[in-house]
């Protein structure tokens, strides 16, 4: 399998509450791990250890929160997360609220308290704001028809680092679950790609095969989300079991 283009970031999604799994993916060379508190079995008791396990690597730990909740965002960032992925954002106003949760005043309303998280970045508590505070990532997940209908306005919101196309959720909301070749779905993806390209906003795609990865790169995606830890483990086990005839 060919190496991914170096200007394209590789991402894996962690649903297993394990610092060992997160560390293994980070050490394998992943650019990003998304610690999934929306659909994963990950509570606050595992959050810090999973974030901390990426230290010493190039891998950035992003937390997908269960919803755009200020308390969840504050906790994840104060544990040392490099940023937040926000689900179910439908309008530009909602996207602007998400940005504000990840920024310190005067640009936002994040409260200051990285008593734990500063160590993940190898800086002092006092230096966290100056050296890390301004680097926090705000990613928006596009997964509804409403988000597609408002995509041009969402792209115009200042402070968004990337827009993530979530094909499974989007297909469900469009009434064609899992059918990624329907006219409705393809039209929505085309509008998403056209809007992000015009606005020069980075976009992320799910790409779990080499063919999908190369297709995403050719269409200008800056980030490819290459798999979920639990499904990768399950598929590898099922494949190994199939060797016994």
Backbone as a ProteinNet text record, in pm:
[ID]
protein_1_A
[PRIMARY]
XXXXXXXXXXXXXXXXXXXXXXXXXXXXXXXXXXXXXXXXXXXXXXXXXXXXXXXXXXXXXXXXXXXXXXXXXXXXXXXXXXXXXXXXXXXXXXXXXXXXXXXXXXXXXXXXXXXXXXXXXXXXXXXXXXXXXXXXXXXXXXXXXXXXXXXXXXXXXXXXXXXXXXXXXXXXXXXXXXXXXXXXXXXXXXXXXXXXXXXXXXXXXXXXXXXXXXXXXXXXXXXXXXXXXXXXXXXXXXXXXXXXX
[TERTIARY]
84.3	0	88.1	52	133.7	121.9	224.8	223.8	126.7	52.6	-37	42	-20.1	44.1	72.8	192	233.7	159.3	89.5	8.4	-133.7	-159.2	-289.1	-273	-355.2	-343.9	-427.4	-371.2	-439.2	-499.3	-623	-697.5	-756.8	-756.6	-826.2	-918	-1031.5	-1130.8	-1125.6	-1110.7	-1099.7	-1232.2	-1293.1	-1417.4	-1394.8	-1279.3	-1244.3	-1182.3	-1230.5	-1175	-1040.6	-935.7	-804.8	-692.8	-607.3	-487.9	-390.7	-393.2	-304.5	-338	-465.7	-507.5	-469.8	-499.7	-468.2	-318.8	-240.5	-95	-43.6	-98.4	-54.9	-81	-197.2	-229.4	-139.4	-115.1	-26.8	114.3	164.5	299.2	310.6	198.3	199.1	217.5	196.6	217.2	94.3	-18.6	-139.2	-113.9	-164.5	-153.3	-252.8	-369	-476.5	-544	-580	-676.1	-795.9	-913.8	-1037.1	-1089.2	-1086.4	-1136.3	-1287.2	-1363.5	-1505.3	-1594	-1640.3	-1733.7	-1879.2	-1901	-2038.4	-2091.5	-2014.1	-2057.6	-1969.9	-1859.4	-1770	-1804.1	-1740.7	-1764.4	-1666.1	-1647.2	-1540.6	-1600.4	-1577.5	-1621.3	-1505.9	-1532.9	-1427.6	-1314.4	-1342.2	-1238.1	-1127.2	-1157.1	-1055.5	-998.4	-1063.9	-1030.3	-886.7	-846.4	-712.9	-604.6	-617.9	-515.2	-501.7	-611.7	-606.6	-540.1	-572	-507.6	-358.3	-324.7	-184.6	-101.2	-162.5	-86.6	-30.3	-76.9	-24.6	98.7	133.4	249.5	375.7	465.4	588.6	576.4	459.2	437	389.8	381.2	327.4	175	114.1	-30.8	-104.4	-206.9	-289	-417.8	-447.2	-570.6	-687.1	-784.6	-906.9	-1019.1	-1103.4	-1215.3	-1345.2	-1417.3	-1552.5	-1647.1	-1702	-1792.6	-1929.6	-2009.1	-2142	-2235.8	-2215.7	-2293.3	-2218	-2265.6	-2198.9	-2231.4	-2170.9	-2196.4	-2071.3	-2086.3	-1970.9	-1892.6	-1961.1	-1892.5	-1807.7	-1860.6	-1785.4	-1663.2	-1680.3	-1569.7	-1460	-1500.3	-1402.8	-1321.9	-1389.8	-1320.7	-1219.3	-1261	-1171.4	-1047.5	-1066	-952	-862.1	-921.1	-839.7	-769	-811.7	-737.3	-620.5	-612	-499	-531.6	-659.7	-695.4	-644.1	-608.7	-562.6	-678.7	-799.4	-914.7	-1040.3	-1147.7	-1279.5	-1341	-1409.2	-1494	-1638.7	-1715.5	-1852.7	-1952.6	-2041.5	-2143.1	-2270.1	-2350.7	-2487.2	-2492.6	-2403.4	-2405.1	-2479.7	-2585.8	-2674.7	-2671.5	-2623.7	-2628.5	-2497.1	-2480.2	-2361.5	-2359	-2474.1	-2479	-2432.9	-2477	-2432.7	-2282.8	-2232.1	-2088.2	-2008.8	-2058	-1990.7	-1988.5	-2095.4	-2098.9	-1991.8	-1972.7	-1870.6	-1731.4	-1706	-1577.2	-1555.3	-1656.8	-1644.5	-1610	-1659.4	-1630.2	-1483.7	-1414.3	-1275.2	-1175.2	-1222.3	-1134.2	-1145.3	-1031.4	-1031	-1077.9	-1132.2	-1167.3	-1043.5	-1060.4	-1188.2	-1248.1	-1179.8	-1229.2	-1338.8	-1344.7	-1444.4	-1478.3	-1520.8	-1560.7	-1510.5	-1402.2	-1344.6	-1287.9	-1320.5	-1265.9	-1124.6	-1041.9	-902	-881.1	-825.9	-797.5	-728.3	-620.5	-552.5	-454.6	-502.7	-415.2	-353.8	-426.5	-379.1	-325.2	-396.7	-366.5	-235.2	-181.4	-57.2	58.3	55.7	166.1	169.6	54.2	50.7	136.2	147.1	215.9	355.4	399.7	535.6	560.9	456.8	471.3	427.1	460.8	417	270.8	209.4	71.8	61.7	159.8	157.5	175.3	246.4	273.7	167.7	73.3	-23.5	-101.2	-152.6	-235.8	-158.7	-37.4	41.8	89.9	126.8	190.7	94.5	-16.9	-109.7	-249.4	-292.2	-430.2	-475	-384.7	-420.6	-413.7	-376.1	-361.6	-476.4	-573	-681	-763.2	-790.9	-861.3	-1011.5	-1086.8	-1232.8	-1279.9	-1322.9	-1373.2	-1523.9	-1591.3	-1736.6	-1773.9	-1860.6	-1904.6	-2031.5	-2028.1	-2142.9	-2213.3	-2332.2	-2398	-2549.2	-2602.2	-2747.1	-2778.8	-2902.5	-2949.1	-2946	-2978.8	-2977.8	-2837.9	-2736.9	-2598.8	-2561	-2602.4	-2574.7	-2647.8	-2772.7	-2849.5	-2783.8	-2709.4	-2646.7	-2494.5	-2443.4	-2299.5	-2219.5	-2269.7	-2194.9	-2179.2	-2284.5	-2277.2	-2186.9	-2191.5	-2104.9	-1958.4	-1929.3	-1791.1	-1736.7	-1824.8	-1782	-1752.7	-1780.7	-1758.9	-1609.5	-1562	-1420	-1384	-1272	-1223	-1242.3	-1314.7	-1329.6	-1202.1	-1147.3	-1026.1	-1055.7	-1163.1	-1198.4	-1344.4	-1402	-1537.3	-1527.4	-1592.3	-1583.3	-1713.2	-1705.5	-1823.8	-1846.8	-1963.6	-1998.1	-2099.1	-2054.7	-2143.9	-2257.1	-2230.5	-2335.7	-2451.2	-2419.3	-2525	-2596.7	-2520.8	-2581.9	-2677.3	-2636.8	-2724.7	-2853.4	-2841.9	-2962.2	-3054.7	-2998.6	-3080.6	-3143.9	-3077.6	-3132.1	-3234.7	-3254.3	-3352.2	-3300.8	-3168.1	-3109.1	-2996.8	-3028	-2923.6	-2830.1	-2699.4	-2598.8	-2593.2	-2672.3	-2675.2	-2599.9	-2471.5	-2384.8	-2378	-2461.7	-2462.4	-2595.7	-2682.1	-2810.6	-2791.5	-2880.8	-2869.9	-2872.3	-2955.8	-2965.9	-2834	-2771.7	-2646.4	-2534.6	-2522.3	-2415.7	-2429.3	-2552.3	-2574.4	-2529.1	-2557.5	-2516.6	-2364.3	-2297.7	-2151.2	-2091.7	-2148.5	-2098.5	-2109.3	-2221.7	-2237.8	-2138.9	-2117	-2019.5	-1880.5	-1840.8	-1706.8	-1691.1	-1794	-1787.6	-1776.3	-1853.9	-1854	-1722.8	-1672	-1546.6	-1429.3	-1430	-1322	-1325.5	-1444.1	-1456.9	-1414.7	-1448.4	-1415.4	-1274.7	-1205.9	-1072.2	-1071.3	-1175.3	-1185.1	-1143.4	-1054.2	-1009.3	-1126.9	-1125.9	-1234.1	-1178.5	-1257.7	-1217.2	-1318.5	-1268.7	-1355.1	-1325	-1426.6	-1405.9	-1352.3	-1239.2	-1176.6	-1106.7	-1168	-1117.7	-1053.4	-1042	-969.8	-871.2	-771.8	-673.4	-740.6	-838.5	-909.5	-981.9	-1048.9	-1119	-1022.3	-907.9	-807.6	-758.6	-722.9	-672.5	-779	-903.5	-1013.5	-1031	-1024.9	-1039.4	-926.6	-803.9	-689.5	-708.9	-753	-772	-879.2	-975.8	-1084.9	-1055.9	-933.3	-892	-915.8	-940.1	-958.7	-824.1	-822.1	-697.8	-675.5	-779.6	-771.3	-853.3	-798.9	-873.6	-888.6	-1013.4	-1044.7	-1049	-947.8	-917.3	-972.6	-1041.4	-1100.2	-1132.6	-1214.6	-1253.2	-1181.3	-1123.2	-1041.1	-1114.1	-1238.1	-1311.1	-1342.7	-1374.7	-1403.1	-1276.3	-1165.1	-1037.3	-998	-1015.3	-982.7	-1073.7	-1202.4	-1298.5	-1272.7	-1247.5	-1223	-1093.2	-990.3	-863.8	-881.9	-960	-984.8	-1065.2	-1169.1	-1251.1	-1169.2	-1079	-994.4	-900.4	-841.9	-752.3	-826.7	-947.8	-1028	-1059.9	-1077.1	-1112	-998.4	-878.1	-765.7	-781.1	-862.5	-882.6	-994.3	-958.7	-1055.1	-1116.2
-118.5	0	123.8	223.6	343.6	429.5	509.3	601	715.4	763.7	876.3	1002.2	1090	1217.1	1292	1348.7	1404.3	1530.7	1593.6	1708.7	1668.4	1538.7	1486.1	1418.3	1456.7	1402.3	1275.9	1181.2	1054.2	1054.5	1004.8	1007.4	870.3	831.2	711.4	750.1	681.9	714.1	609.7	657.1	569.2	563.6	445.3	423.9	335.8	268.7	180.4	264.8	254	334.3	279	305	246.2	338.5	376.6	453.4	369.4	237.4	148.2	155.2	150.6	157.3	292.2	398.5	532.8	549.3	502.6	512.9	433.7	314.8	231.9	302	363.9	434.7	556.2	628.1	744.6	704.1	596.8	549.5	491.2	442.4	387.3	495.2	621.5	731.1	811.4	785.9	864.3	1011.5	1098.2	1241.5	1287.7	1222.4	1260.5	1134.7	1135	1037.5	1115.5	1069.3	1129.7	1042	1094.5	1023.1	1048.2	942.2	955.8	941.3	1053.7	1052	1059.9	1067.9	1068.7	926.6	841.9	704.7	599.6	639.8	545.8	525.5	423.1	390	463.9	592.1	669	775.5	760.5	859	945.5	1040.4	1132.2	1062.5	944	874.7	820.5	799	751.2	862.8	974.8	1079.9	1128.8	1159.2	1215.1	1116.8	990	890.6	872.4	875	857.6	978.1	1097	1217.4	1215.1	1185.4	1187.2	1083.3	974.2	866.5	906.2	1018.3	1063.4	1152.3	1188.5	1274.7	1208.2	1289.3	1237.2	1190.1	1207.4	1171.7	1295.6	1283.9	1394	1396.8	1296.1	1277.4	1378	1439.5	1534.1	1466.4	1471.6	1412.7	1511.5	1476.9	1555.8	1479.7	1549.4	1484.6	1517.3	1413.5	1434	1427	1541.6	1548.4	1495.8	1460.1	1406.2	1507.7	1633.3	1742.8	1872.5	1979.5	2108.7	2163.3	2098.9	2131.6	2195.3	2313.4	2388.4	2314.1	2243	2170.3	2057	1984.3	1874.9	1928.5	2039.9	2100.1	2146.8	2215.1	2267.6	2154.5	2046.7	1933.9	1872.1	1847.3	1784.4	1870	1998.8	2087	2098.9	2104.1	2114.9	1984.4	1872.8	1747.6	1739.9	1837.9	1842.6	1815.6	1806.1	1781.3	1892.8	1855.4	1954	2027.2	1973.4	2038.4	1955.9	2006.2	1945.7	1925.2	1810.9	1787.3	1793.4	1884.3	1909.3	1839.8	1754.9	1688.4	1773.3	1737.1	1790.5	1942.5	2002.8	2148.2	2175.8	2255.5	2273.9	2412.4	2512.5	2649.7	2721.1	2835.7	2916.8	2969.2	3002.6	3051.4	2943.3	2819.3	2709.8	2686.2	2698.5	2681.5	2789.6	2912.6	3022	2998.2	2939.6	2905.3	2801.5	2706.2	2603.8	2666.7	2756.2	2824.7	2897.3	2967.5	3045.6	2957.9	2833.2	2742.8	2701.6	2711.4	2666.1	2780.7	2903.6	3021.2	3093.9	3143.3	3227.4	3368.4	3441.8	3582	3659.4	3758.8	3816.4	3747.6	3648.1	3583.2	3481.4	3433.2	3333.1	3340.5	3227	3229.1	3106.4	3045.9	2934.3	2983.4	2911.7	2946.2	2892.2	2960.7	2921.1	2826.7	2709.4	2614.8	2488.8	2499	2379.4	2322.1	2298.1	2250.5	2114.5	2034.8	1902.2	1903.1	1968.5	1960.1	2020.3	2117.6	2180.8	2081.8	1978.4	1881.6	1801.1	1778.4	1705.3	1775.7	1908.3	1986.4	2027.9	1983	2011.4	2157.5	2226.4	2367.4	2383.9	2496.9	2524.3	2569.1	2560.8	2608.7	2754.2	2834.1	2976.8	3003.9	2913.7	2934.5	2874.6	2798.7	2727.7	2822.8	2930.8	3020.9	3076.1	3123.2	3185.3	3084.4	2963.7	2867.4	2765.9	2739	2635.5	2691.3	2785.5	2833.9	2878.9	2940	2989.1	2885.7	2762.4	2657.6	2557.3	2576.3	2478.1	2466.1	2342.9	2311.7	2304.8	2364.3	2355.4	2295.5	2169.6	2101.5	2082.9	2098.8	2087.9	1966.3	1880.7	1761.8	1795.1	1772.5	1798.1	1665.2	1651.5	1520.2	1527.6	1644.8	1659.8	1737.3	1721.1	1797.4	1946.4	1983.2	2124.7	2184	2107.2	2155.8	2175.7	2084.6	2100.2	2223.1	2241.7	2357	2489.1	2486.4	2607.9	2606.7	2520.4	2495.7	2619.1	2701	2819.6	2916.9	2933	3021.9	2963.5	2831.7	2766.9	2785.1	2772	2787.8	2927.5	3024.6	3163.5	3196.6	3104.4	3130.2	3130.1	3236.9	3248.2	3157.3	3090.3	3007.7	2859.4	2816.9	2674.3	2623.7	2515.2	2457.8	2361.7	2282.5	2186.7	2148.8	2110.4	2055.7	1908.1	1824.7	1679.6	1626.3	1564.3	1504.7	1366.6	1347.8	1220.6	1148	1056.6	999.8	914.4	838.3	751.1	831.9	927.8	1010.2	1091.5	1146.7	1228.1	1145.6	1024.8	940.6	905.7	884	856.1	977	1095.3	1216.7	1248.5	1208.2	1231.7	1126	1024.2	920.6	808.9	798.9	691.2	624.8	566.4	515	415.6	449.3	359.8	352.3	432.3	430.8	554.5	534.4	647.4	679.5	611.8	638.3	694.9	733.8	790.7	935.4	985.5	1124.3	1224.6	1198.6	1292.5	1302.3	1188.4	1188.2	1250.4	1211.7	1263.4	1414.5	1463.1	1606.9	1680.5	1622.6	1684.8	1688.8	1579.9	1575.5	1676.4	1685.5	1781.8	1924.9	1956.4	2091.2	2116.7	2016.4	2027.4	2053.5	1977.6	1992.9	2126.3	2166.6	2293.6	2411.8	2408.6	2519.3	2527.6	2414	2415.9	2457.2	2412.2	2450.6	2600.6	2654.1	2796.8	2882.4	2836.4	2912.1	2883.1	2787.6	2746.1	2698.3	2621.9	2559.3	2413.6	2366.2	2227.4	2132.9	2021.1	1924.4	1785.3	1705	1569.3	1469.3	1353.4	1248	1115.8	1030.5	892.6	814.6	747.3	672.3	551.6	433.9	315.2	213.4	246.2	161.8	249.1	185.2	262.3	338.5	276.1	342.9	467.8	457.1	571.8	682.5	643.4	742.6	820.9	751	818.7	906.9	862.2	942.9	1071.2	1059.3	1176.8	1277	1226.7	1314.3	1387.9	1316.2	1376.6	1484.2	1471.9	1568.7	1679.7	1685.1	1798.7	1788.2	1667.2	1651.8	1660.6	1734.7	1755.7	1650	1573.2	1476.2	1354	1234.4	1111.7	1035.7	1001	927.3	779.6	704.1	573.9	453.7	475.9	361	385.2	295.1	293.9	178.8	205.7	104.4	-27.5	-21.5	-144.5	-224.3	-156	-227	-283.7	-209.9	-261.5	-388.3	-388.4	-505.6	-622.8	-596.1	-701.9	-761.5	-675.2	-723.7	-804.3	-758.5	-832.8	-970.4	-976.6	-1104.9	-1198.3	-1144	-1226.3	-1278.9	-1195.9	-1239.7	-1351.6	-1337.5	-1442.1	-1573.8	-1562.8	-1683.1	-1754.8	-1675.6	-1735.3	-1820.9	-1806.1	-1886.8	-2034.6	-2064.8	-2203.3	-2262.7	-2356.7	-2417.2	-2542.3
0	0	0	-81.7	-93	31.9	56.7	170.4	143.2	246.4	225.2	191.8	112	80.5	209.5	221.5	349.5	386.9	291.3	328	365.5	369.8	411.4	546.2	642.3	777.4	792.3	865.4	890.3	1031.2	1038.4	1164.4	1192.5	1321.3	1365.8	1482	1490.3	1592.1	1702.1	1825.9	1942.2	2016.1	2016.4	2091.6	2213.6	2218	2329.6	2441.4	2564.3	2673.8	2720	2641.2	2668.7	2624.9	2719.3	2685.5	2604.4	2621.7	2546.6	2397.6	2363.9	2224.4	2164.3	2237.1	2187	2165.4	2260.1	2248.7	2128.8	2106	1993.4	1860.3	1845.8	1722.5	1704.2	1814.5	1806.9	1769.1	1830.1	1801.3	1660.9	1606.9	1471.2	1365.8	1405.3	1311.3	1276.1	1343.2	1316.1	1345.2	1259.1	1283.6	1389.6	1392.2	1484.3	1536.1	1663.7	1715.3	1767.4	1730.4	1780.1	1892.5	2012.9	2130	2136.5	2113.3	2083	2206.3	2257.2	2369.7	2324.1	2193.1	2143.1	2125.6	2061	2033.4	2101.2	2160.7	2226	2372.8	2432.5	2574.2	2663.6	2637.9	2703.8	2793.6	2923.8	3020.1	3066.2	3154	3198.8	3272.1	3330.5	3406.7	3317	3187	3092.9	3006	3005.4	2910.4	2925.2	3048.2	3067.8	3026.4	3065.8	3033.8	2882.9	2810.4	2665.7	2599.2	2645.8	2592.3	2623	2747.9	2790.9	2717.5	2673.8	2609	2473.4	2418.7	2289.5	2304.8	2426.3	2448.8	2394.5	2342	2286.3	2143.3	2083.3	1943.1	1868.2	1737.3	1656.5	1659.8	1721	1715.6	1803.4	1747.2	1821.9	1869.4	1998.3	2048.9	2040.6	1958.7	1945.7	2015.3	2088.2	2157.1	2084.8	2042.2	1990.3	2108.6	2145.3	2259.8	2220.2	2321	2293.7	2233.5	2268.4	2212.1	2239	2182.2	2200.1	2338.7	2438.2	2578.3	2637.2	2694.6	2741.3	2848.8	2936.7	3043.5	2986.6	2888.1	2826	2752.2	2683.4	2608.5	2702.7	2808.4	2904.7	2967.2	3005.4	3067.9	2971.3	2848.2	2750.2	2725.4	2710.2	2684	2806.4	2924.3	3045.6	3079.7	3019.6	3032.4	2934.4	2842.5	2751	2606.2	2570.4	2430.9	2341.4	2218.5	2120.7	2056.4	2073.7	2013.9	2032	1973.8	1987.3	1849.6	1832.5	1715.8	1764.2	1706.6	1750.9	1659	1714.3	1633	1620.1	1520.4	1505.3	1505.8	1428.9	1410.4	1279.8	1288.8	1173.9	1111.8	1185.6	1136.5	1164.5	1099.7	1122.6	1266	1321.4	1459.2	1556	1533.9	1619.3	1603.7	1482.9	1460.5	1532.1	1530.2	1599.7	1750.5	1804.2	1946.2	1979.5	1890.6	1911.3	1914.6	1823.2	1821.5	1953.7	2001.4	2125.2	2244.7	2246.4	2357.9	2362.9	2251.2	2245.2	2255.2	2266.2	2267.2	2401.1	2447.5	2566.7	2531.1	2629.4	2605.6	2559.8	2473.4	2428.9	2307.1	2249.1	2127.6	2156.6	2280.7	2316.2	2462.5	2519.8	2659.9	2737.3	2690.6	2764	2897.1	3004.1	3135.2	3149.6	3226.7	3238.5	3356.6	3329.3	3436.4	3388.6	3307.3	3258	3360	3480.3	3587.4	3553	3477.1	3437.8	3294.9	3205.9	3063.7	3020.2	3095.7	3050.4	3039.9	3124	3122.6	2993.3	2931.2	2802.8	2697.9	2709.3	2607.4	2649.5	2766	2809.8	2840.4	2884.4	2921.7	3066.3	3124.7	3261.2	3260.5	3375.9	3390.7	3346.2	3385.7	3354.4	3204.6	3134.1	2992.3	2900.3	2956.8	2872.7	2782.3	2837.4	2758.3	2639.9	2662.9	2556.7	2453.3	2497.6	2407.2	2346.5	2415.3	2367.8	2342.3	2425.5	2419.2	2282.4	2206.4	2074.4	1964.6	1997.8	1895.5	1895.6	1984.4	1999.9	1871	1833.2	1708.6	1733	1641.3	1644.2	1512.1	1516.2	1397.2	1407.7	1297	1291.7	1207	1260.7	1188	1110	979.9	892.3	868.7	927.3	924.9	909.7	875.5	859.5	732.2	686.6	570.8	601.4	724.3	760.9	748.9	790.7	778.7	632.9	545.6	402.8	348.2	389.2	342.5	383.8	494.9	547.7	531.2	444.8	442.3	402	312	271.7	388.1	466.8	583.4	691.7	711	809.7	770	642.4	595	624.1	635.6	655.6	801.7	893.4	1036	1065.7	1124.8	1157.5	1274.1	1263.2	1372.9	1355	1250.2	1222	1154.7	1206.7	1148.2	1034.7	1050.2	945.2	958.1	845.6	842	807	887	873.2	814.2	698.3	637.4	698.6	759.7	824	735.7	650.2	549.2	604.7	710.1	762.4	819.7	906.7	965.6	857.9	764.3	660.3	574.9	539.9	458.1	533.4	662.9	744.1	743.8	763.9	769.6	634.4	526.7	393.1	352.7	435.8	406.8	318.2	307.2	226.4	306.7	421.9	511.3	445.8	450.7	397	245.8	178	31.2	-18.4	-44.6	-75.2	-224.9	-305.2	-448.4	-496.1	-403.3	-442	-487.5	-574.3	-619.9	-505	-403.4	-291.5	-216.4	-190.1	-115.5	-197.9	-323.2	-408	-427.6	-436.4	-450.5	-325.1	-207.8	-81.3	-69.7	-105.7	-100.3	-197.9	-315.4	-414.1	-360.8	-297.1	-242	-129.1	-44.1	64.2	7.9	-91	-147.1	-218.9	-290.8	-362.9	-265.2	-157.2	-60.9	15.5	61.4	137.2	49.5	-74.1	-165.8	-193.5	-218.8	-248.1	-129.3	-7.9	113	164.2	102.5	144.5	289.5	324.7	456.3	442.7	528.6	522.6	543.9	472.5	486.2	511.1	584.7	622.4	569.8	528.6	475.9	544.3	553.5	596.4	476.9	495.6	385.8	445.8	433.8	502.1	408.4	280.2	185.2	108.9	46.8	-29.7	-143.5	-207.3	-316.2	-265.5	-150.1	-93.9	-51.9	3.2	43.7	-76.8	-184.4	-303.2	-366.5	-363.6	-416.7	-335.9	-202.8	-116.7	-139.9	-154.2	-179.9	-312	-415	-546.3	-543.9	-451.5	-442.4	-340.7	-291.8	-210.8	-62.2	-11.6	132.5	203.4	314	389.1	495.5	526.1	634.4	596.1	619.4	594.5	726.1	756.7	878.6	841.5	886.8	828.6	903.5	1015	1082.3	1228.3	1281.5	1421.8	1491.4	1605.6	1672.9	1693.7	1741.2	1773.3	1646.4	1535.6	1411.1	1349.1	1361.9	1312	1386.9	1518.5	1599.6	1563.9	1553.7	1522.7	1385.2	1286.2	1150.1	1141.3	1213.3	1213.2	1276.6	1384.8	1450.9	1361.2	1296.9	1208.4	1091.6	1040.3	929.4	973.6	1092	1143.5	1166.3	1219.8	1244.1	1112.9	1004	874.7	817.7	870.9	820.4	855.4	956.8	997.1	911.7	830	736.4	797.2
[MASK]
+++++++++++++++++++++++++++++++++++++++++++++++++++++++++++++++++++++++++++++++++++++++++++++++++++++++++++++++++++++++++++++++++++++++++++++++++++++++++++++++++++++++++++++++++++++++++++++++++++++++++++++++++++++++++++++++++++++++++++++++++++++

